[in-house]
Amino acid sequence: MPQSSADDPGARAARGLGRSGVVAIAALIAWAASLFFDTYVPYGDSGKGIKGVYLLAFGWLALLGASVAWLANVFLLLALALRKHGGAGYALAAALFALDALRLNAFPDYGGDRPIYGYGPGVLLWLAAMGLGLVATGMRVREIGPSDGSAARHAWVRVLGVVWLAVLLAGSAVFAVKDRMEASAAEKARLRSVLFKRNAVCSREPPSAGAAKVSPAIVELKGESRGYPFQRASDVLRWGIPTVRENGYDYAYIGSGLDRLVKIEVARGAPTAVLEYSTETARKASPPAIRVRLSSASGSEILNSLWTPDGPGYCPDYRQLPRADQQPRKVVAEALGLDDPGDPREPDFWASVARVTGEVTGREPAAGAAWINNNAGCPEKHGFSYERARVERLPFHAFFVGEHAYLGVGPGNFAVCADHAVYVYSSGRSSGDYFLTISRRDLPDLRRHWSVNVKVSNADPALQENQTRIVAIAEENGRLKIRTRHYGHDQVLVLESPLRAEPQEPKDRIRR
């Protein structure tokens, strides 16, 4: 007896969901779930990834950069919406566009492109939705069974979806296990936030010093164009090294507490150790690898460590501003046999600054006096000198006293000398108010007597930020009388203020 059209399998499938409908619902659920999980996880210590909903809302902007992955969302939803008539072509297009998501190595953010460290569960769910879409639409073509034989021709779509899912799940599992088996301890900690890393994991553990040690008395820094934390001798000095040598000069701390300075003098004697920073370029368009060597004065090698590029960082971990327990500071301290100095902070200058209020009490004609740039009334070879610092290859903010130089003498790069004293100062504006910060020190030993932060209550229009120079200072009966010259104004302003006040931490620090 002939079968009626009402009993035809294709007709029954057209009236209901069929097995393909169940798979289609699973695809939709996987796609929706991916919106609430991390997808791409950037490099960094936070481990916070980008949620799928964020990429859905803003991923279309990547089309401007020739990335078409976002279009996979559109074609998948079209495939599921048009499943009644098959939709296999849309599902196939969605899968092809989705593959472009694996090509991205960075995604745009407010601060610029952020390199991708690894993939979160959201990517797995999203790609799984594409595979389920292939299976659902491939099954649907078979269910509706068109008489033109296209059902047989579209059977491969369902097979492709099954293969897609198998490769996705098996590949993710293999990469996840492999990464964790090969990763170093620090890398394993970062892998907790991802299924697997986008690039090869770092398998090298941080370097450690051998049994041999070298005296840290005088460590000479070498290497052209050194990077952090070896860029300046004063940076390495904080690690607890007694004397750091650079460009023929020795750097060492003098003083203590709130008035710790760095004294710079011509090198004397041979160094006890040589610390060398160098870079090695492995391939074009790639950050260079960093090598740190430490050797004794006789030339015997104590330490030879290499850090290779890994995304925006290095393998193993390398910090540009390392704490005592971070590399490369840790291994250098070990090789030098230094006691762990902890993480000493720079002296807080503002903890010993008295805040006072002064006022403009008069005006005087400048009488054609020459504009003084850095130092007023200072003896020869005393004060700040950009030209001398450049010639002698010293920091531009060094303060010279004869043949010696010092760092940390005050908050500014301007000085006024009077008798056996030097007044180091800076000027600036904050919230509409004008400030002068002044420190008095003795010449030639630079012992500090006091520091004040003067707020000018009736700030004159002639007071201009970074264009004010003090031409003279006098201390009379516990008060300061300050004469200032102002660029572009042929006049001298006279300011007066108290000299003493209870030291306190200012709420709005003027650190100019």
Buried (B, 14 or more C-beta within 10 A) or exposed (E): EEEEEEEEEBEEBBEEBBBBBEBBBBBBEBBEBBBEBBBBBBBBEEBEBBBBBBBBEEBBEBEEEEBBBBBBBBBBBBBBEBBEEBBBBBBBBBBBBBEBBEEBEBBBEEEEEBBBBBBBBBBBBBBBBBBBBBBBBBBBBBBBBBEEEBBEEBBBBBEBBBEBBEEBBEEBEEBBEBBBEEBBEBBBEBBEBBBBBBEEBBEBEBBEBEEEBBBBEBBBBBBEEBEEBBBBBBBBBBBBBBBBBBEEBBBBBEBEEBBBBBBBBEBEEEBBBBBBBBBEEEEEEEBBBBBBBBBBBEEEEBBEBBBBBBBEBBBBBBBBEBEBEBBBBBBBBBBBEBEEEEEEEEBEBBEBBBBBEBBBEEEEEBEEEEEBEBBBBBEEEBBBBEEBBEEBEBBEBBBBBEEBBBBBBBBBBBBBBBEEBBBBBBBBBBEEBBBBBBBBBEBEEBEBEBBBBBBBEEBBEBBBEEBBBBBBBEBEEEBBBBBBBBEEBEBBBBBBBBBEBEBEEBEEBBEB
